[in-house]
Amino acid sequence: KALEKAESVAKELETRKLREAAKCLREGISETTTYLLDDYPREHRRRIRTNNMIERLNREIRRRTRVVGSFPDGRSALMLVCARVRYVTSNEWSTRRYLDMSRLGESVPVAN
């Protein structure tokens, strides 16, 4: 279902002449939906899908980009977002533990 929705969004992006965005979506969708696989513990899925930390980061990025208004190119927007992410991960958020990763290790088979 998620893959079908992503494909319809990619087609919509292409009709709007946003080919690079459509390409990025198609290339990244499998990584984005990895948490839906049975390898992940069920109790982790909701936290991986979305959480307050991610939502807060998204709000912070929106707040910063609205101040600028319009960017000269995509690279400058990306630089602003990356700078904000670096700041956030180097501060209070990076010290919190959100998932018990030992539970994840129990369910993932080790390759020989």
N, CA, C and O atoms as CSV, one atom per row, in Angstrom:
chain,resi,resn,atom,element,x,y,z
A,1,LYS,N,N,0.821,-1.191,0.000
A,1,LYS,CA,C,0.000,0.000,0.000
A,1,LYS,C,C,0.870,1.262,0.000
A,1,LYS,O,O,0.598,2.207,-0.740
A,2,ALA,N,N,1.909,1.273,0.826
A,2,ALA,CA,C,2.795,2.433,0.886
A,2,ALA,C,C,3.537,2.622,-0.430
A,2,ALA,O,O,3.733,3.750,-0.883
A,3,LEU,N,N,3.950,1.513,-1.043
A,3,LEU,CA,C,4.658,1.601,-2.323
A,3,LEU,C,C,3.746,2.133,-3.422
A,3,LEU,O,O,4.178,2.915,-4.269
A,4,GLU,N,N,2.484,1.709,-3.409
A,4,GLU,CA,C,1.519,2.204,-4.402
A,4,GLU,C,C,1.293,3.700,-4.235
A,4,GLU,O,O,1.245,4.437,-5.219
A,5,LYS,N,N,1.156,4.146,-3.003
A,5,LYS,CA,C,0.955,5.571,-2.726
A,5,LYS,C,C,2.176,6.372,-3.167
A,5,LYS,O,O,2.034,7.440,-3.761
A,6,ALA,N,N,3.363,5.868,-2.882
A,6,ALA,CA,C,4.589,6.553,-3.280
A,6,ALA,C,C,4.671,6.673,-4.794
A,6,ALA,O,O,5.081,7.710,-5.315
A,7,GLU,N,N,4.285,5.622,-5.500
A,7,GLU,CA,C,4.317,5.668,-6.966
A,7,GLU,C,C,3.325,6.696,-7.499
A,7,GLU,O,O,3.632,7.411,-8.453
A,8,SER,N,N,2.142,6.780,-6.896
A,8,SER,CA,C,1.166,7.775,-7.364
A,8,SER,C,C,1.660,9.192,-7.086
A,8,SER,O,O,1.436,10.096,-7.892
A,9,VAL,N,N,2.330,9.391,-5.953
A,9,VAL,CA,C,2.900,10.707,-5.650
A,9,VAL,C,C,4.024,11.027,-6.629
A,9,VAL,O,O,4.140,12.165,-7.084
A,10,ALA,N,N,4.850,10.041,-6.957
A,10,ALA,CA,C,5.938,10.253,-7.915
A,10,ALA,C,C,5.383,10.641,-9.283
A,10,ALA,O,O,5.929,11.524,-9.945
A,11,LYS,N,N,4.311,9.994,-9.706
A,11,LYS,CA,C,3.690,10.350,-10.990
A,11,LYS,C,C,3.145,11.771,-10.956
A,11,LYS,O,O,3.262,12.513,-11.931
A,12,GLU,N,N,2.551,12.142,-9.828
A,12,GLU,CA,C,2.036,13.509,-9.677
A,12,GLU,C,C,3.173,14.527,-9.744
A,12,GLU,O,O,3.031,15.584,-10.359
A,13,LEU,N,N,4.295,14.206,-9.114
A,13,LEU,CA,C,5.460,15.091,-9.175
A,13,LEU,C,C,5.952,15.244,-10.608
A,13,LEU,O,O,6.326,16.339,-11.028
A,14,GLU,N,N,5.951,14.146,-11.356
A,14,GLU,CA,C,6.389,14.211,-12.749
A,14,GLU,C,C,5.451,15.064,-13.594
A,14,GLU,O,O,5.909,15.784,-14.481
A,15,THR,N,N,4.144,14.997,-13.335
A,15,THR,CA,C,3.211,15.836,-14.102
A,15,THR,C,C,3.430,17.310,-13.792
A,15,THR,O,O,3.107,18.176,-14.606
A,16,ARG,N,N,3.974,17.592,-12.625
A,16,ARG,CA,C,4.279,18.981,-12.256
A,16,ARG,C,C,5.706,19.369,-12.654
A,16,ARG,O,O,6.209,20.418,-12.250
A,17,LYS,N,N,6.345,18.519,-13.441
A,17,LYS,CA,C,7.705,18.732,-13.949
A,17,LYS,C,C,8.746,18.777,-12.834
A,17,LYS,O,O,9.727,19.517,-12.911
A,18,LEU,N,N,8.518,17.979,-11.804
A,18,LEU,CA,C,9.464,17.853,-10.695
A,18,LEU,C,C,10.107,16.468,-10.765
A,18,LEU,O,O,9.954,15.642,-9.866
A,19,ARG,N,N,10.833,16.244,-11.862
A,19,ARG,CA,C,11.403,14.924,-12.130
A,19,ARG,C,C,12.431,14.492,-11.085
A,19,ARG,O,O,12.477,13.322,-10.705
A,20,GLU,N,N,13.254,15.433,-10.623
A,20,GLU,CA,C,14.265,15.087,-9.617
A,20,GLU,C,C,13.610,14.657,-8.308
A,20,GLU,O,O,14.074,13.721,-7.657
A,21,ALA,N,N,12.542,15.334,-7.927
A,21,ALA,CA,C,11.821,14.956,-6.699
A,21,ALA,C,C,11.210,13.566,-6.852
A,21,ALA,O,O,11.247,12.763,-5.920
A,22,ALA,N,N,10.649,13.283,-8.025
A,22,ALA,CA,C,10.060,11.965,-8.281
A,22,ALA,C,C,11.140,10.886,-8.232
A,22,ALA,O,O,10.923,9.809,-7.676
A,23,LYS,N,N,12.293,11.175,-8.810
A,23,LYS,CA,C,13.402,10.221,-8.804
A,23,LYS,C,C,13.870,9.955,-7.371
A,23,LYS,O,O,14.112,8.808,-6.997
A,24,CYS,N,N,13.994,11.009,-6.581
A,24,CYS,CA,C,14.415,10.879,-5.185
A,24,CYS,C,C,13.416,10.035,-4.397
A,24,CYS,O,O,13.807,9.194,-3.588
A,25,LEU,N,N,12.139,10.260,-4.635
A,25,LEU,CA,C,11.097,9.489,-3.957
A,25,LEU,C,C,11.181,8.013,-4.318
A,25,LEU,O,O,11.118,7.149,-3.443
A,26,ARG,N,N,11.321,7.731,-5.591
A,26,ARG,CA,C,11.390,6.327,-6.032
A,26,ARG,C,C,12.628,5.616,-5.483
A,26,ARG,O,O,12.563,4.445,-5.110
A,27,GLU,N,N,13.746,6.328,-5.436
A,27,GLU,CA,C,14.981,5.707,-4.951
A,27,GLU,C,C,14.974,5.494,-3.441
A,27,GLU,O,O,15.622,4.571,-2.948
A,28,GLY,N,N,14.257,6.326,-2.706
A,28,GLY,CA,C,14.304,6.255,-1.253
A,28,GLY,C,C,13.147,5.551,-0.580
A,28,GLY,O,O,13.175,5.344,0.633
A,29,ILE,N,N,12.130,5.179,-1.337
A,29,ILE,CA,C,10.937,4.609,-0.708
A,29,ILE,C,C,11.216,3.286,-0.007
A,29,ILE,O,O,10.638,3.018,1.046
A,30,SER,N,N,12.084,2.460,-0.567
A,30,SER,CA,C,12.351,1.167,0.084
A,30,SER,C,C,13.053,1.360,1.427
A,30,SER,O,O,12.794,0.608,2.368
A,31,GLU,N,N,13.933,2.348,1.532
A,31,GLU,CA,C,14.591,2.634,2.803
A,31,GLU,C,C,13.602,3.216,3.804
A,31,GLU,O,O,13.677,2.938,5.001
A,32,THR,N,N,12.691,4.012,3.308
A,32,THR,CA,C,11.726,4.678,4.177
A,32,THR,C,C,10.755,3.702,4.812
A,32,THR,O,O,10.329,3.906,5.949
A,33,THR,N,N,10.400,2.656,4.105
A,33,THR,CA,C,9.400,1.715,4.616
A,33,THR,C,C,10.009,0.445,5.213
A,33,THR,O,O,9.291,-0.525,5.454
A,34,THR,N,N,11.296,0.437,5.451
A,34,THR,CA,C,11.964,-0.736,6.005
A,34,THR,C,C,11.368,-1.152,7.342
A,34,THR,O,O,11.296,-2.343,7.643
A,35,TYR,N,N,10.945,-0.196,8.137
A,35,TYR,CA,C,10.414,-0.513,9.465
A,35,TYR,C,C,9.126,-1.328,9.412
A,35,TYR,O,O,8.710,-1.880,10.431
A,36,LEU,N,N,8.493,-1.414,8.262
A,36,LEU,CA,C,7.262,-2.189,8.137
A,36,LEU,C,C,7.518,-3.690,8.027
A,36,LEU,O,O,6.589,-4.488,8.151
A,37,LEU,N,N,8.760,-4.072,7.797
A,37,LEU,CA,C,9.091,-5.490,7.665
A,37,LEU,C,C,8.901,-6.217,8.990
A,37,LEU,O,O,8.909,-5.595,10.053
A,38,ASP,N,N,8.732,-7.510,8.926
A,38,ASP,CA,C,8.514,-8.316,10.125
A,38,ASP,C,C,9.756,-8.427,11.002
A,38,ASP,O,O,9.667,-8.898,12.136
A,39,ASP,N,N,10.917,-8.001,10.496
A,39,ASP,CA,C,12.151,-8.084,11.272
A,39,ASP,C,C,12.159,-7.149,12.480
A,39,ASP,O,O,12.897,-7.382,13.437
A,40,TYR,N,N,11.357,-6.110,12.443
A,40,TYR,CA,C,11.338,-5.135,13.525
A,40,TYR,C,C,10.303,-5.518,14.575
A,40,TYR,O,O,9.202,-5.951,14.235
A,41,PRO,N,N,10.652,-5.359,15.850
A,41,PRO,CA,C,9.664,-5.618,16.902
A,41,PRO,C,C,8.461,-4.687,16.739
A,41,PRO,O,O,8.617,-3.511,16.410
A,42,ARG,N,N,7.305,-5.206,16.963
A,42,ARG,CA,C,6.073,-4.448,16.767
A,42,ARG,C,C,6.041,-3.160,17.601
A,42,ARG,O,O,5.552,-2.128,17.139
A,43,GLU,N,N,6.563,-3.228,18.824
A,43,GLU,CA,C,6.519,-2.046,19.689
A,43,GLU,C,C,7.442,-0.926,19.209
A,43,GLU,O,O,7.296,0.219,19.638
A,44,HIS,N,N,8.385,-1.241,18.328
A,44,HIS,CA,C,9.275,-0.211,17.798
A,44,HIS,C,C,8.678,0.497,16.587
A,44,HIS,O,O,9.061,1.625,16.278
A,45,ARG,N,N,7.759,-0.144,15.911
A,45,ARG,CA,C,7.268,0.394,14.638
A,45,ARG,C,C,6.697,1.792,14.763
A,45,ARG,O,O,7.012,2.669,13.958
A,46,ARG,N,N,5.868,2.004,15.755
A,46,ARG,CA,C,5.245,3.319,15.899
A,46,ARG,C,C,6.298,4.379,16.188
A,46,ARG,O,O,6.232,5.485,15.651
A,47,ARG,N,N,7.244,4.054,17.015
A,47,ARG,CA,C,8.276,5.027,17.352
A,47,ARG,C,C,9.210,5.297,16.182
A,47,ARG,O,O,9.734,6.403,16.050
A,48,ILE,N,N,9.419,4.318,15.349
A,48,ILE,CA,C,10.262,4.532,14.176
A,48,ILE,C,C,9.511,5.352,13.136
A,48,ILE,O,O,10.087,6.230,12.493
A,49,ARG,N,N,8.228,5.064,12.975
A,49,ARG,CA,C,7.418,5.750,11.970
A,49,ARG,C,C,7.368,7.250,12.241
A,49,ARG,O,O,7.641,8.057,11.353
A,50,THR,N,N,7.029,7.608,13.438
A,50,THR,CA,C,6.982,9.017,13.807
A,50,THR,C,C,7.128,9.128,15.312
A,50,THR,O,O,6.747,8.224,16.055
A,51,ASN,N,N,7.668,10.220,15.739
A,51,ASN,CA,C,7.787,10.464,17.174
A,51,ASN,C,C,7.909,11.958,17.419
A,51,ASN,O,O,8.080,12.742,16.485
A,52,ASN,N,N,7.823,12.331,18.646
A,52,ASN,CA,C,7.864,13.745,18.986
A,52,ASN,C,C,9.168,14.401,18.566
A,52,ASN,O,O,9.178,15.571,18.185
A,53,MET,N,N,10.266,13.663,18.632
A,53,MET,CA,C,11.549,14.244,18.256
A,53,MET,C,C,11.582,14.581,16.770
A,53,MET,O,O,12.060,15.647,16.382
A,54,ILE,N,N,11.080,13.684,15.949
A,54,ILE,CA,C,11.053,13.944,14.509
A,54,ILE,C,C,10.097,15.085,14.197
A,54,ILE,O,O,10.419,15.971,13.405
A,55,GLU,N,N,8.927,15.066,14.817
A,55,GLU,CA,C,7.962,16.138,14.587
A,55,GLU,C,C,8.528,17.483,15.029
A,55,GLU,O,O,8.327,18.494,14.356
A,56,ARG,N,N,9.221,17.499,16.135
A,56,ARG,CA,C,9.821,18.746,16.613
A,56,ARG,C,C,10.889,19.243,15.634
A,56,ARG,O,O,10.972,20.437,15.350
A,57,LEU,N,N,11.689,18.331,15.132
A,57,LEU,CA,C,12.704,18.707,14.152
A,57,LEU,C,C,12.050,19.259,12.890
A,57,LEU,O,O,12.512,20.259,12.340
A,58,ASN,N,N,10.980,18.618,12.427
A,58,ASN,CA,C,10.268,19.121,11.247
A,58,ASN,C,C,9.717,20.522,11.486
A,58,ASN,O,O,9.807,21.376,10.605
A,59,ARG,N,N,9.148,20.771,12.665
A,59,ARG,CA,C,8.637,22.114,12.989
A,59,ARG,C,C,9.761,23.134,13.007
A,59,ARG,O,O,9.597,24.254,12.523
A,60,GLU,N,N,10.899,22.749,13.562
A,60,GLU,CA,C,12.048,23.645,13.630
A,60,GLU,C,C,12.552,23.990,12.228
A,60,GLU,O,O,12.890,25.141,11.953
A,61,ILE,N,N,12.602,23.007,11.354
A,61,ILE,CA,C,13.042,23.251,9.974
A,61,ILE,C,C,12.053,24.160,9.259
A,61,ILE,O,O,12.459,25.091,8.563
A,62,ARG,N,N,10.757,23.899,9.423
A,62,ARG,CA,C,9.742,24.772,8.809
A,62,ARG,C,C,9.862,26.199,9.313
A,62,ARG,O,O,9.761,27.150,8.539
A,63,ARG,N,N,10.080,26.346,10.617
A,63,ARG,CA,C,10.202,27.682,11.204
A,63,ARG,C,C,11.385,28.428,10.595
A,63,ARG,O,O,11.276,29.609,10.264
A,64,ARG,N,N,12.504,27.743,10.452
A,64,ARG,CA,C,13.704,28.381,9.890
A,64,ARG,C,C,13.542,28.719,8.407
A,64,ARG,O,O,13.979,29.779,7.961
A,65,THR,N,N,12.924,27.833,7.656
A,65,THR,CA,C,12.785,28.090,6.222
A,65,THR,C,C,11.751,29.175,5.940
A,65,THR,O,O,11.878,29.898,4.951
A,66,ARG,N,N,10.736,29.305,6.782
A,66,ARG,CA,C,9.748,30.380,6.586
A,66,ARG,C,C,10.368,31.753,6.786
A,66,ARG,O,O,9.977,32.713,6.123
A,67,VAL,N,N,11.324,31.855,7.688
A,67,VAL,CA,C,11.996,33.129,7.927
A,67,VAL,C,C,12.720,33.584,6.664
A,67,VAL,O,O,12.693,34.763,6.313
A,68,VAL,N,N,13.359,32.647,5.994
A,68,VAL,CA,C,14.110,32.972,4.778
A,68,VAL,C,C,13.160,33.329,3.641
A,68,VAL,O,O,13.453,34.229,2.854
A,69,GLY,N,N,12.051,32.652,3.545
A,69,GLY,CA,C,11.091,32.917,2.474
A,69,GLY,C,C,11.388,32.082,1.254
A,69,GLY,O,O,10.880,30.968,1.119
A,70,SER,N,N,12.206,32.609,0.364
A,70,SER,CA,C,12.564,31.847,-0.835
A,70,SER,C,C,14.078,31.710,-0.901
A,70,SER,O,O,14.823,32.619,-0.533
A,71,PHE,N,N,14.502,30.568,-1.372
A,71,PHE,CA,C,15.925,30.273,-1.479
A,71,PHE,C,C,16.372,30.444,-2.928
A,71,PHE,O,O,15.591,30.201,-3.848
A,72,PRO,N,N,17.622,30.860,-3.140
A,72,PRO,CA,C,18.107,31.001,-4.514
A,72,PRO,C,C,18.182,29.671,-5.260
A,72,PRO,O,O,18.008,29.624,-6.477
A,73,ASP,N,N,18.442,28.594,-4.523
A,73,ASP,CA,C,18.488,27.265,-5.141
A,73,ASP,C,C,18.285,26.202,-4.065
A,73,ASP,O,O,18.266,26.502,-2.871
A,74,GLY,N,N,18.135,24.968,-4.505
A,74,GLY,CA,C,17.900,23.873,-3.579
A,74,GLY,C,C,19.070,23.620,-2.647
A,74,GLY,O,O,18.889,23.182,-1.511
A,75,ARG,N,N,20.269,23.898,-3.133
A,75,ARG,CA,C,21.462,23.661,-2.323
A,75,ARG,C,C,21.480,24.546,-1.077
A,75,ARG,O,O,21.859,24.086,0.000
A,76,SER,N,N,21.083,25.790,-1.209
A,76,SER,CA,C,21.087,26.678,-0.046
A,76,SER,C,C,20.037,26.249,0.977
A,76,SER,O,O,20.266,26.357,2.182
A,77,ALA,N,N,18.898,25.767,0.506
A,77,ALA,CA,C,17.873,25.255,1.426
A,77,ALA,C,C,18.400,24.021,2.152
A,77,ALA,O,O,18.207,23.873,3.359
A,78,LEU,N,N,19.058,23.149,1.420
A,78,LEU,CA,C,19.621,21.939,2.015
A,78,LEU,C,C,20.688,22.284,3.054
A,78,LEU,O,O,20.769,21.640,4.101
A,79,MET,N,N,21.502,23.294,2.766
A,79,MET,CA,C,22.540,23.707,3.713
A,79,MET,C,C,21.923,24.207,5.016
A,79,MET,O,O,22.428,23.905,6.097
A,80,LEU,N,N,20.836,24.970,4.921
A,80,LEU,CA,C,20.161,25.462,6.120
A,80,LEU,C,C,19.595,24.305,6.939
A,80,LEU,O,O,19.753,24.265,8.159
A,81,VAL,N,N,18.942,23.376,6.270
A,81,VAL,CA,C,18.356,22.222,6.962
A,81,VAL,C,C,19.451,21.383,7.619
A,81,VAL,O,O,19.311,20.976,8.773
A,82,CYS,N,N,20.529,21.124,6.898
A,82,CYS,CA,C,21.628,20.318,7.453
A,82,CYS,C,C,22.268,20.997,8.658
A,82,CYS,O,O,22.619,20.334,9.634
A,83,ALA,N,N,22.420,22.313,8.593
A,83,ALA,CA,C,22.990,23.043,9.726
A,83,ALA,C,C,22.104,22.900,10.958
A,83,ALA,O,O,22.600,22.734,12.072
A,84,ARG,N,N,20.808,22.965,10.752
A,84,ARG,CA,C,19.877,22.833,11.878
A,84,ARG,C,C,19.908,21.417,12.456
A,84,ARG,O,O,19.880,21.236,13.673
A,85,VAL,N,N,19.965,20.428,11.584
A,85,VAL,CA,C,20.020,19.039,12.046
A,85,VAL,C,C,21.310,18.796,12.829
A,85,VAL,O,O,21.289,18.139,13.870
A,86,ARG,N,N,22.429,19.323,12.335
A,86,ARG,CA,C,23.699,19.171,13.061
A,86,ARG,C,C,23.620,19.803,14.447
A,86,ARG,O,O,24.093,19.227,15.427
A,87,TYR,N,N,23.022,20.987,14.522
A,87,TYR,CA,C,22.887,21.672,15.806
A,87,TYR,C,C,22.040,20.845,16.774
A,87,TYR,O,O,22.412,20.652,17.931
A,88,VAL,N,N,20.921,20.369,16.294
A,88,VAL,CA,C,19.998,19.612,17.146
A,88,VAL,C,C,20.634,18.315,17.628
A,88,VAL,O,O,20.508,17.966,18.801
A,89,THR,N,N,21.312,17.601,16.744
A,89,THR,CA,C,21.902,16.318,17.142
A,89,THR,C,C,23.101,16.488,18.060
A,89,THR,O,O,23.468,15.554,18.773
A,90,SER,N,N,23.715,17.657,18.054
A,90,SER,CA,C,24.863,17.866,18.940
A,90,SER,C,C,24.440,18.381,20.308
A,90,SER,O,O,25.273,18.501,21.206
A,91,ASN,N,N,23.167,18.684,20.478
A,91,ASN,CA,C,22.685,19.216,21.756
A,91,ASN,C,C,21.872,18.202,22.535
A,91,ASN,O,O,22.210,17.019,22.572
A,92,GLU,N,N,20.807,18.664,23.154
A,92,GLU,CA,C,20.066,17.842,24.108
A,92,GLU,C,C,19.471,16.577,23.522
A,92,GLU,O,O,19.345,15.586,24.242
A,93,TRP,N,N,19.104,16.562,22.264
A,93,TRP,CA,C,18.440,15.399,21.689
A,93,TRP,C,C,19.376,14.213,21.554
A,93,TRP,O,O,18.941,13.063,21.608
A,94,SER,N,N,20.647,14.487,21.381
A,94,SER,CA,C,21.579,13.388,21.130
A,94,SER,C,C,21.869,12.566,22.385
A,94,SER,O,O,22.426,11.474,22.280
A,95,THR,N,N,21.511,13.054,23.545
A,95,THR,CA,C,21.799,12.329,24.779
A,95,THR,C,C,20.632,11.473,25.257
A,95,THR,O,O,20.793,10.680,26.185
A,96,ARG,N,N,19.475,11.615,24.649
A,96,ARG,CA,C,18.304,10.853,25.064
A,96,ARG,C,C,18.251,9.493,24.379
A,96,ARG,O,O,18.647,9.355,23.221
A,97,ARG,N,N,17.765,8.503,25.096
A,97,ARG,CA,C,17.553,7.184,24.511
A,97,ARG,C,C,16.062,7.024,24.272
A,97,ARG,O,O,15.250,7.145,25.190
A,98,TYR,N,N,15.724,6.754,23.037
A,98,TYR,CA,C,14.314,6.653,22.675
A,98,TYR,C,C,13.872,5.216,22.442
A,98,TYR,O,O,12.717,4.873,22.696
A,99,LEU,N,N,14.780,4.372,21.960
A,99,LEU,CA,C,14.465,2.969,21.693
A,99,LEU,C,C,15.430,2.067,22.450
A,99,LEU,O,O,16.601,2.404,22.627
A,100,ASP,N,N,14.940,0.947,22.886
A,100,ASP,CA,C,15.787,-0.075,23.486
A,100,ASP,C,C,16.319,-0.936,22.340
A,100,ASP,O,O,15.639,-1.853,21.880
A,101,MET,N,N,17.525,-0.641,21.887
A,101,MET,CA,C,18.078,-1.292,20.704
A,101,MET,C,C,18.407,-2.763,20.941
A,101,MET,O,O,18.548,-3.515,19.977
A,102,SER,N,N,18.532,-3.191,22.188
A,102,SER,CA,C,18.801,-4.605,22.439
A,102,SER,C,C,17.637,-5.473,21.961
A,102,SER,O,O,17.853,-6.607,21.532
A,103,ARG,N,N,16.414,-4.963,22.029
A,103,ARG,CA,C,15.242,-5.697,21.540
A,103,ARG,C,C,15.308,-5.860,20.026
A,103,ARG,O,O,14.891,-6.887,19.490
A,104,LEU,N,N,15.822,-4.862,19.349
A,104,LEU,CA,C,15.935,-4.925,17.897
A,104,LEU,C,C,16.968,-5.966,17.489
A,104,LEU,O,O,16.753,-6.706,16.528
A,105,GLY,N,N,18.070,-6.033,18.196
A,105,GLY,CA,C,19.118,-6.997,17.892
A,105,GLY,C,C,18.669,-8.435,18.046
A,105,GLY,O,O,19.155,-9.317,17.339
A,106,GLU,N,N,17.744,-8.681,18.963
A,106,GLU,CA,C,17.241,-10.036,19.181
A,106,GLU,C,C,16.466,-10.565,17.985
A,106,GLU,O,O,16.462,-11.768,17.728
A,107,SER,N,N,15.813,-9.676,17.258
A,107,SER,CA,C,14.922,-10.126,16.191
A,107,SER,C,C,15.557,-10.137,14.807
A,107,SER,O,O,14.983,-10.698,13.873
A,108,VAL,N,N,16.723,-9.532,14.657
A,108,VAL,CA,C,17.366,-9.463,13.345
A,108,VAL,C,C,18.369,-10.601,13.215
A,108,VAL,O,O,19.280,-10.706,14.035
A,109,PRO,N,N,18.225,-11.459,12.201
A,109,PRO,CA,C,19.169,-12.569,12.031
A,109,PRO,C,C,20.548,-12.056,11.627
A,109,PRO,O,O,20.664,-11.091,10.873
A,110,VAL,N,N,21.572,-12.698,12.126
A,110,VAL,CA,C,22.946,-12.317,11.822
A,110,VAL,C,C,23.402,-13.084,10.594
A,110,VAL,O,O,23.251,-14.304,10.528
A,111,ALA,N,N,23.970,-12.363,9.604
A,111,ALA,CA,C,24.461,-12.997,8.376
A,111,ALA,C,C,25.807,-13.658,8.645
A,111,ALA,O,O,26.626,-13.128,9.396
A,112,ASN,N,N,26.029,-14.802,8.037
A,112,ASN,CA,C,27.306,-15.511,8.208
A,112,ASN,C,C,28.287,-15.083,7.168
A,112,ASN,O,O,29.418,-15.570,7.148
